[in-house]
Amino acid sequence: MSKAWIRAKLPEFVRDMFRNFCLSSRALEEQFHSFDREGSVAFTILRDLIGQEMDKGLLWRMKDTAHHVFRNDPETPLTGQFLDWGLGYIFHETIKLKEDAYQALTYAPWFLALRGRELPGTERAVVEELFQVLRQTEESMRREIDRIRFIMSQSRQLLPIYLARHKENALLARYIFSQNALVREVFGADYEHLVGTVYGEHPERMYILAAQSLRLGGWLDEASLAVQGALGITPSDKMVLQEKKILDNWRQRMTG
């Protein structure tokens, strides 16, 4: 991909980067909750989240998209550089977690079975020593999960600061609106920080941009919901009323 092409498509890449972060965060946190409850994660799910060179998974795409965004934004701030490193770190740390999960899935049952058998003294001593290595693998998984969670938490703080540069990105606004349940789930208590930092004193701007994008895409019912969201914040705002009028006219033309 050429730098010029990526820069021309930057609004799409920014939306994709944010989307991939949200989806990755939810998928990883589901595995982390499993580890908190049961002391294990699903190797196959981590494997699919990572993917491979010719069939990249969600985490791999998140890393690559982050590189496209932060290394091709003409004026990427330090915040963007931190995010570029952080999202890549999540990918690489999950690879380590996947490998540890494979060891736990494949070899832990075998060693447990060996420990229950009658073995010669030398072999039993070897089994016990090697089993301790597997127990250390579980400790490594906990450290890897803690590191990923920490970087994800820091990314939730940094993303709004960077995305404020893209507050006029209609595709980003549309995603936050259309996938609001997911965004709120991922950001939790930081959701208001996200919207407030990106759109400042005009949170209705997110709804207006989303409505415009949805309307141009032919999603008039969804555009109407976005307009209603804007009206709920600033019912007398000129831009909000203008978008409502444009949408009403579109509906009349389509139904008339």
C-alpha positions in Angstrom: 0.0 0.0 0.0 1.3 3.4 -0.9 1.4 6.2 1.8 -0.6 8.5 -0.5 -3.4 5.9 -0.8 -3.4 5.2 2.9 -3.6 8.9 3.7 -6.5 9.3 1.3 -8.3 6.4 3.1 -7.3 7.5 6.6 -10.9 8.0 7.8 -11.7 4.4 7.0 -8.5 3.1 8.6 -9.1 5.2 11.8 -12.6 3.7 12.0 -11.3 0.2 11.4 -8.5 0.6 14.0 -11.1 1.7 16.6 -13.5 -1.1 15.6 -10.7 -3.7 15.8 -9.7 -2.5 19.2 -13.3 -2.7 20.5 -13.8 -6.2 19.1 -10.4 -7.4 20.3 -11.0 -6.0 23.8 -14.3 -7.9 24.1 -12.9 -11.1 22.8 -9.8 -11.1 25.0 -11.7 -10.0 28.1 -14.0 -13.0 27.7 -10.9 -15.3 27.8 -9.5 -13.4 30.7 -12.7 -13.8 32.7 -12.5 -17.5 31.9 -9.0 -17.6 33.4 -10.1 -15.7 36.4 -12.9 -18.3 37.0 -11.2 -21.5 35.9 -7.5 -20.9 35.5 -7.6 -21.6 31.7 -8.2 -19.9 28.4 -9.3 -21.5 25.1 -6.2 -22.1 22.9 -8.3 -22.4 19.7 -10.0 -19.0 20.3 -6.6 -17.3 20.9 -5.2 -19.1 17.8 -8.1 -17.8 15.7 -7.8 -14.3 17.2 -4.2 -14.1 16.1 -4.4 -16.0 12.8 -1.5 -16.4 10.5 0.3 -14.6 7.7 -2.1 -15.7 4.9 -5.2 -15.6 7.1 -4.8 -12.9 9.6 -7.0 -12.9 12.7 -8.6 -9.9 14.5 -5.6 -9.1 16.6 -3.2 -9.3 13.6 -5.5 -6.9 11.7 -5.7 -4.6 14.7 -1.9 -4.4 14.8 -1.6 -3.8 11.0 -4.3 -1.2 10.9 -2.7 0.6 13.8 0.5 0.7 11.9 -1.3 2.1 8.8 -3.0 4.8 10.9 -0.2 6.0 13.2 2.7 5.6 10.7 0.9 7.4 7.9 -0.9 10.2 9.7 1.2 13.3 8.6 1.3 14.7 12.1 1.0 11.7 14.4 1.4 13.0 18.0 3.2 11.2 20.8 -0.2 9.7 21.8 -0.4 8.0 18.4 3.1 6.6 18.8 2.2 5.2 22.2 -1.0 3.6 20.7 1.0 2.1 17.8 3.3 0.4 20.2 0.6 -0.6 22.7 -1.7 -2.2 20.1 1.2 -4.1 18.7 2.2 -5.1 22.2 -1.2 -6.6 22.8 -0.8 -8.7 19.7 2.6 -10.0 20.6 1.8 -10.7 24.2 -1.3 -12.7 23.1 1.0 -14.9 21.0 2.9 -15.7 24.2 -0.3 -16.4 26.0 -1.5 -18.7 23.2 1.7 -20.7 23.4 1.4 -21.1 27.1 -2.2 -22.1 26.6 -1.1 -24.8 24.2 1.3 -26.2 26.8 -1.4 -26.3 29.4 -3.9 -27.9 27.0 -1.6 -30.5 25.5 0.9 -31.5 28.2 -0.7 -30.7 31.6 -3.1 -33.6 31.4 -0.3 -36.0 30.4 1.8 -35.0 33.3 -1.1 -35.2 35.7 -1.7 -38.8 34.5 2.0 -39.7 34.9 1.9 -38.4 38.5 -0.9 -40.9 39.2 1.1 -43.9 38.0 3.7 -46.0 39.7 7.0 -45.0 38.3 10.7 -45.8 39.1 12.3 -43.3 41.4 14.4 -41.5 38.7 11.5 -41.1 36.3 9.1 -39.9 39.1 11.7 -37.3 40.1 11.9 -36.1 36.5 8.1 -36.0 36.2 7.9 -33.9 39.4 10.5 -31.4 38.2 8.9 -31.0 34.8 5.4 -30.7 36.3 6.7 -27.7 38.2 7.6 -26.0 34.9 4.0 -26.5 33.8 2.9 -24.8 37.0 5.1 -21.9 36.2 3.4 -21.7 32.8 0.2 -21.0 34.6 1.9 -18.2 36.5 3.3 -16.9 33.2 -0.3 -16.8 31.8 -1.4 -14.7 34.7 1.4 -12.2 34.1 0.7 -12.1 30.4 -3.0 -11.4 31.0 -2.2 -8.7 33.6 0.1 -7.0 31.1 -2.5 -7.1 28.3 -5.2 -5.8 30.6 -2.9 -2.9 31.6 -2.1 -1.9 28.0 -5.8 -2.2 27.1 -6.6 0.1 30.0 -4.0 2.6 29.0 -5.2 2.4 25.4 -8.7 3.3 26.5 -7.3 6.5 28.0 -5.1 7.3 25.0 -7.5 6.6 22.2 -9.9 9.5 22.9 -7.0 11.9 23.0 -5.8 10.8 19.6 -9.3 10.5 18.1 -10.1 14.1 19.0 -8.0 14.8 15.8 -10.6 12.9 13.9 -13.7 14.4 15.4 -15.1 15.2 11.9 -14.7 11.6 10.8 -18.3 10.6 9.9 -17.3 6.9 9.7 -16.0 6.9 13.2 -19.0 8.7 14.5 -21.3 6.2 12.7 -19.5 3.3 14.3 -19.7 4.7 17.8 -23.4 5.3 17.3 -24.3 2.1 15.5 -22.2 -0.1 17.8 -22.9 1.9 20.9 -23.6 -1.1 23.1 -20.2 -2.7 22.2 -18.3 0.6 22.7 -19.9 1.2 26.1 -19.1 -2.4 27.1 -15.5 -2.0 26.2 -15.0 1.5 27.6 -17.2 1.1 30.6 -16.7 4.0 33.0 -14.4 5.6 30.4 -17.2 5.9 27.8 -18.0 9.5 28.9 -14.3 10.3 28.7 -14.3 9.0 25.1 -17.2 11.1 23.9 -16.3 14.1 25.9 -12.7 14.1 24.7 -13.4 13.5 21.1 -16.4 15.8 20.7 -15.7 18.3 23.5 -18.7 20.5 24.3 -20.7 19.3 21.4 -21.5 15.6 22.0 -24.4 16.0 19.5 -21.8 16.3 16.8 -21.3 12.6 17.0 -25.0 12.0 16.3 -25.1 14.5 13.4 -22.2 13.0 11.7 -23.6 9.5 12.2 -26.9 10.6 10.8 -25.3 12.1 7.7 -23.3 9.0 7.0 -26.3 6.7 7.5 -28.5 8.9 5.4 -26.0 8.9 2.5 -25.8 5.1 2.8 -29.6 4.8 2.5 -30.1 3.8 6.1 -32.9 6.3 6.8 -34.4 4.6 9.9 -31.0 4.4 11.6 -30.3 8.0 10.5 -33.6 9.1 12.2 -32.5 7.4 15.4 -29.2 9.3 15.3 -31.1 12.6 14.7 -33.3 11.8 17.7 -30.1 11.3 19.8 -28.9 14.7 18.7 -32.2 16.3 19.5 -32.2 14.8 22.9 -29.0 16.7 23.6 -29.6 20.1 21.8 -33.2 20.2 20.5 -32.8 23.8 19.2 -29.4 23.5 17.6 -29.4 24.8 14.0 -27.2 22.0 12.7 -29.4 19.3 14.3 -32.6 20.9 13.0 -31.0 21.2 9.5 -30.1 17.5 9.4 -33.6 16.6 10.6 -35.1 18.7 7.8 -32.8 17.2 5.1 -33.7 13.7 6.4 -37.4 14.5 6.3 -37.1 15.8 2.7 -35.3 12.6 1.7 -38.1 10.5 3.2 -40.8 12.5 1.4 -39.0 12.1 -1.9 -38.6 8.4 -1.4 -42.2 7.8 -0.3 -43.8 10.4 -2.7 
